[in-house]
Amino acid sequence: MKKQEDLESPLLSGGEPAAADAKVCAAYALVCALLASLTSIIYGYNRGVMSGAQKFVQADLGVTDGQLEVLIGATSVYSLVGSLAAGWTCDRAGRRRAVALAAAMFLAGSAATAAANGYAALMAGQLVAGVACGFGLVVAPVYIAEIAPPSSRGFLSSIPEIAGNSGILLSYIADFALADLPTALNWRLMIGIGAVPPLFLAAAAVLAMPETPRWLVLHGHPDEARRVLARTAGDADRRLQEIAASVREASKKAGGGGVWRELLLRPTPAVRRVMVAILGLQVFQQACGVAAMVLYAPRVFGHVGITSDRAVLGATVLLGAAKTAAIVVPLFLADRLGRRPMLLASAGGMAASLLVLGLSVRAPPAPVAASASRWAAATCVAAAAAFMATFSLGFGPVILMYGSEILPLRLRAQGTGIGTAINRVMSAVVGMTFISLYEAVGMAGTFYMFAAASAAAWVFVYACLPETKGRSLEEMEALFDAGANKPSPRPTLS
């Protein structure tokens, strides 16, 4: 059996904890969630920094548009590998060790990319950073879903998306602030800054973060699990009994077939519905074109006549600010309104704003082109900001929250990894085809396609997703087993 200090943070060792009240438990769970969400800040920074840096990378290293498209899209392919490996690592080594490993890879990837002296070196650095991004997308939602009490799981599970958007905003600000430096230096500093936060994350994972109680029970460490529950859930004995019962039931259902067999080859009806929900949400999240806006916003703004580098980067910072500000709304409303209303409002808002964005980038008739350009530019920026904001109301944070909470314990890490892998595939498709797509069908036609995908996402949520607000993780499989024809059953508070 592993030593106790390897299973929980040093700050938890040293005797049986005293019973904690609800406020203390909530505060401790919040600290754990914030530490885990450092992975999302780093992921967001790595994802967004190339938006402003790409022009300077091309000028310094002679990278073509085609090579840039492959470089940016390939990062999503690499993160696919990372997300699949993260699920396995979370199950074998533990959620906390997976966080530490993600931090080490983020550090190496950012440093290698910033030091690159050619296209091949850029690809190598992005390979490591991309795998780290896949880890970051998996480990934070899984960790928080398992450490959070049911009453505040929606609040805490929104934090990684807020952190990711904050990372994107910080990358835009860094791009704006460093743009006037020499070309050989500015993009290297933009990317290299991303190597600093992983140092703090690695220290936090080693010194302050406990292992999740559900992983501890699953691997035969109930005493350590009870110690963590006493600090995060208060009623440790009752919660431990629920988790242990869930693990026993899971062992009976597993039957020795393995996680992949249960998820993909021979799933139960409940697991099949869970996977349809997860995979559908992940596909629609990227099909709406959010990766195109994150990665190529300067090109979109340039299309409507915004040509100054500082004006383009300033408008891009506005997008990041809108996306980050709107993400606060689900933080406070997910546990009150529920997941379905927020997803439906988000999908509807995205469809409308993308339609307006498509109209704004249409080339006006020649006689009115000059007078219309200023209005087109203002409408384009406003519609893009509205799209980012409505995305953040639901399809950004709530998908992570929903996917991590509906999977059964025995399947949670690797199921989240599969969902994230599908997400990365779709992100890669959007990232690697956006330039070619708008050259083929026009910028307006491209955004009309994204609007249609958002409308289809609204239909999917309405028809296929039950409400999960207020339910414990141990109730989810029964909810999907009993709710095949009931899209929104009344939740029960746990």
Disulfide bonds with the S-S distance in Angstrom:
none
